Amino acid sequence: MSLSQLNPDNSKPPGAKTFHKVDQDVLRTLQPGALYFSLLGVCLILIAFGAWAWSQQVRHGLGVTGLKHPVMWGAYITTFVFWVGIAHSGTLISAILFLFRARWRAAISRASEAMTVFAVMTAGLFPIIHLGRPWLFYWLIPYPNERTLWVNFRSPLVWDVFAVGTYFTVSAVFFYIGLIPDLAVLRDNATGWKRRIFAITSLGWSGTGREWKHFSSAYLFLAALATPLVVSVHSIVSWDFAVAIIPGWHSTIFAPYFVAGAIFSGLAMVLSILIPARSILKLEEYITMWHLENISKLIIVSSLIVSYSYLTEFFFAWYSQNPFEQTVFLSRAVGDFAPLFWLMVMCNCLTPLLLFFKSVRCNTTILFIVSILINIGMWTERFVIIAGSLAREYSRASWDTYNPSWVEWSILLASFAWFAFWFLLFIRHLPAIPLAEVKESIHRSFHDHLSNRQEKNL
Amino acid sequence: MIKRRDFLKTVGVSGSAALMDACTLENSEKLVPYLVAPEDIVPGIPVYYTTNCRECPAGCGMLAKTREGRVIKVEGNPRHPLGEGKLCVRGQAAVQSLYNPDRFTGPLLRNEQGQLEPIEWDQAEEILTAHLTQLLTNDKSQEIAWIGHLLTGSMESLIRQWLQSLGSEHLLFYETFQYEPLRQASKIAFGHFGLPQYHLEKAEFLISFGANFLETWRSNVEFTSAFHKMRSSRDPNTPDNFVYLGSRLSLTGSNADWWIPLQPGTEIQLALSIAHSILEQGLATEETSNQAWIASLLAPYSPESTKELTGVETSTVRELAQRLCKTPPSLALGGEINTSGEQALSLELAVLLLNAMAGNVGQTITFGTDFALNQLASYQEILNLVQEMHRGKIDTLFLHHGDPVFTLPTRSGFTEALDNVPFVVSFSSLPDETTAHANLILPDHHFLESWGDYSPRSDLISIQQPAMQPVFNTRSTADVIINVSQKIDRLAEQFTYSDYSEKLYSYWESAVRKKSNKDVPWEEFWPGVLTNGGSFRETAPVEVTLKDISNNLQVGEETLVGPEGGASLILYSSPHFFDGRNVNNPWLHEIPDPTTQLVWDSWVEMHPDTALQLSLKEGDVVELSSPYGTLKSPVHLYDGLHPNVVAMPLGRDKSADLRYASGKSENPMQLISPEAATDSGSVLWRSVRVGITKTPDHHPLVSLQLENGEHPEEALVSIQPVESIAAAQRIQPSELKETDISQKAHAPPDYYPPHDHPDHQWSMAIDLDACTGCNACAAACYAENNVPVVGKELCSHGREMSWIRIERHKAPLVQATDIVPSDGISLPVLCQHCHNAPCEPVCPVFATYHNPEGLNAQVYARCVGTRYCSNNCPYKVRRFNWHTFTVPEPLQLQLNPDVTTRTAGIMEKCTFCVQRIQEGKNRARRENREIHDGDVTPACAQTCPTEAIVFGDINVPDSRIALLAEHPRGYHILEPLNTRPAVTYLKKLVPEKAFAED
């Protein structure tokens, strides 16, 4: 199934939406309520707690985590990969689907882009949080220095710095460029100091044809630039593992496997965010069941790819007759991490199969539960791969198991709060739905409607 | 008028002076130079002092390495015949006894409330003087007694003289392991009281009746090294020349080729049936084959008749008889505490008989050298003194080292008797069970702080030099005695020495030089003694003949007291703690016990089958009860045990106020009989059966190697079985011949070009056939490289820091019957310094890299702590600093100033002792020469008693390492990964055939 086939047929009748109504509906979401402030408060408390937990780690050393010899990477790296994965679907929806002319994406593209930026911001913290001496994190960046110390370009961790850095830059710019026409709308509707800020950030947008022409090409150009990043960033993240010699990590399928997993988890996260958001913000008219259904269909595809990858890994282990590989995979299925492994299979392979049923796809409650399960499953997947393989490495005498400590759990929780914090700020201050694109689609569907009618008349 | 040039000059000079001044940090520490520099202290240059190790009565030669006036490491003294430069794990850890943070910091007096309070030395000596004067005035000085650890030479002579002039006759040298049965048996069998001298290195075949000579038995370093000589010269076609008999497979046992798991108490029947078989097969020596008493003595012990009792097949017995006699000389060793029951003396007699029949006497067993251990009082004599104490006949008791309250059977009544003695003076330098009962504590120096001498046997006497100023406000016991005596009128004229060193000189002049080196003037003799570490000479063996021992041989079923159906209790001396004297040395706790791989704590060992019957799991606390006492202890499941036996290590824990002894484990001496053996006067180490009751408690034991034993997923083991790992490390003689070296040289193609090592390429070889798993290397590494100790809690979280670990690989033992292969492998694993090191490319900041000398270097200052290197290390030898580990004062004085201490967040690992490499290179450069083979020895290789670890520059042709790297037994661990390690392992030689198969 190609992505373009997900295009809706254009027979949908135009709604009663007018450009003004769109403005009003979306700008209404920018009014803060009690719920907003209480959520923001909860987030800040959780972030503060996570920061305190991390301060304990900085002060006392990584001994406060559950990490140990030989499981030197655990919850932090899992969470890093998880958030990088979440970031992916944002780019997928906003850039790749844009290039494929999947116009249904318009209403959800802004939220997805924001998700990308915030997820990368969250992910980027974790490699630093996990360092033994985090105050020296900048040593991973190649910068000229008097001691002529350089970074090791053979290390995948240096590739990570570039991959994540590039990804953040491009997605932030992409996000901002897309915002410009909407910022102009905000400017026009704002007064006082807010107006000044929006005036500056909208770069003097006045909506002329020339501006629209440049805007469209810039957006297209950035979409084209972001698209390869979807593949490259998570490929590089997967090479953190694939380049190592650890059985269970050292595998050629890791790049596509991780990219598929990233998209899978990202789409699930889009659902997890949009389903409550659309009902709270009363945006059902804009983010419709039709959008949710399309995302569900994409989830099915990526779930099947991920399930296939799981099977392939086990097949390789069996077919290679490599005892170390076999030990790791047998241990995944029946060892210390088996409960997590089977949880992962349940969440990532079996639950998404429900989405084959239209009734499930159209039930937001079930859809929300499924999306949460997938998020849990994808975190678990990375955990099983990372910790489970390290615990059963070559040296049998060093085998051990791993349980994250309260510090790691707190920081994981804080990462969700950190992400939510930015997302809340975003919803409160910027239009969660791209006004320009939605207006454009109203315009386009009106035209489509007209031309349909003309064809019928002929 | 000022010229422009002058102005610039002035400004330049004053400006830079101001800058220089500003460069000084406010609170920088000031280095205070010596006002008058001591002659032999050059900052940065170590000074070595010869001394001798007093961690156990073996008395190996020792070198104390000092830097800036502090002992930082001890090593064996290569010129000393005992140890020949090697030390065991306990010897290596002796520096931790020296700097032990719990040592008494000065003399203490028990006040009326029963509390110990610090006093001044003058006051302490006055109190003692006053007390002794009072005794002398009241004519009660015969009520003085002295129980102390083994002393010889000047100190012994001083103490004897002192007690004599005081009028006391109670001088008892007491050690926990006293070998009374063997000393008696020699007297009975050969008319020569005392321990025989064994020459393991000459033996072609060795059989040990429970004697753990690689651990604590008599002189373990000496025996380990001799054992290695014996093993390395054996015929590769019959590599199985060591059989171990006993109910518990000890470290020594696991180094044997075959283990005969015996029902406890049947050792003697087996020994006699072997003797019977020797006679029957006509293998005995002429003198013994014609002795009628031997024939009649052995008649009832045909292999067939003992089979039922011992469970050993007749074919096995016959084979043992043949092996003992066919390739003379052989050697049978007997007698450890684990075989010492009421028949201990008879067992020793039977073993000596075996030796005599096999023609070993005069060959591998000689008499004529007197051992210091012969002077030990027997346990019976201790009991007699206890009686006196009970009767109030002892007024003053001096306790000089040793911890009798802890090491004597608890029911012996010693503790109660001690409380019956009005004045107890302890010279112990560390709190222990006994000092808790002392009235006056006059802490002695550590042996590294004081003068002394020790003569473990009559052919050598070692000097003990003070290698540094005392750490604490302690005073040498000898000096205390001299000081006190000088204040007592009756003694003053006899003790005119200014201090003990004067006594020592006069002793060496009169008793050593004049006796053995008359021709050498003192001025030459004494420096020679200090350089060599003592005075050594040859003693001629004495001819002995076997006497009729049949009257002394009591053979019967061993009677054990205790509940019917209970398990017999075996106590064994801990290879790390001996009898518990160094229980407060944290290295010894943190280095895993060699047989169990457990750290910290104490435990009771139980066969898994027995545990299954009682539904006990690892760590479940059981109550052991014997007629003499009960105790609780966590269970450790160990398959190297006869199912009817439970075993407990001695001395792993004490209840005294020591920070590294938890005090949670109870003393197993509570369980055993307080009686002494009627014939030898020895402790009845094996005298009880214990009832085992499960308690609801669970006390997790921490093992650093989860793989052997009860790993949660036993199912997983089937994929990559333990046997296959162990098999990779073993080689059979026939494979050895087929090995084609040229094939080994073939290396798979690499993407990256190989590293260049133009000058040096440091490499290591580890001979698994020689490694006994004694852990001395691990302790040496801790000492040399400032490796931190993390404690039980962190060990249980997998945070131990040791740079070298001894993995134990053994195939699961078959059900304990008859004879089983016991070829456990001890695999020392340290950084392999791979040429294709997986850790190197993954480090983002080049904190680890391959240096031009072939080392996998780790730059601590550059490490940011991503830990990727450790993940990617297939050998799992990298250690991460989970916290900033510190040591309590004054243990930090031991830190090696040549090695950086590491802080939290940094990865570390074995460096091949890069500081020693640097030192070796510097030495060669100073001497203007190339570096030679043997110039550089890492700490682990330095102390290895079997020289299993060989280190060197592979670029030096014909160096030992260059030859070993191409050895036909050589292999690399995880070779298929193509990491190309710099460490070559030599496989262990194992027999191809079953024991009694032709």
Interface residues (C-beta under 8 A of the other chain):
Chain A: H60 G61 L62 G63 G66 L67 K68 H69 P70 V71 M72 W73 P127 H130 L131 G132 R133 L136 F137 W139 L140 L149 W150 V151 N152 R154 S155 P156 L157 V158 V161 D240 V243 A244 I245 I246 P323 F324 Q326 T327 L330 S331 V334 G335 D336 L390 R392 E393 Y394 S395 R396 A397 S398 W399 D400
Chain B: Q705 L706 E707 H711 P712 E713 A715 L716 I719 Q720 V722 I725 L794 H797 G798 R799 E800 R805 E807 R808 H809 L827 V829 P838 P841 V842 C843 P844 V845 F846 R862 C863 V864 G865 T866 R867 Y868 S870 N871 N872 P874 Y875 K876 R879 F880 N881 W882 H883 T884 A904 G905 I906 M907 L974 L977
